[in-house]
Amino acid sequence: MRDWDPAEIPSETFGGEETSYSGAFGNSQTQKVMRMRNAYVLIYKRKLTDESLIVVDEAEAANDSQSNNST
């Protein structure tokens, strides 16, 4: 896993071609190859074990409660 810059979205997710470099010691060659990336994003949601750390927006909680009661 590595840090990722959202500005890389177009070049990392939409396919196309890229230049591949191969060789060593001054004998390098380049070739165009298809970009092979996957579009999976892994997102973690932290589970709090200490509920006293939960911050609740009272206005938002009241709105959620009203919308749940009206259905």
Residue pairs with C-beta under 8 A, 6 or more apart in sequence:
11 35
12 37
13 37
13 39
15 34
15 35
15 37
16 34
16 35
17 32
17 33
17 34
17 35
18 32
18 33
18 35
19 30
19 31
19 32
19 33
20 30
20 31
20 32
20 33
21 28
21 29
21 30
22 28
22 29
22 30
22 31
23 29
48 54
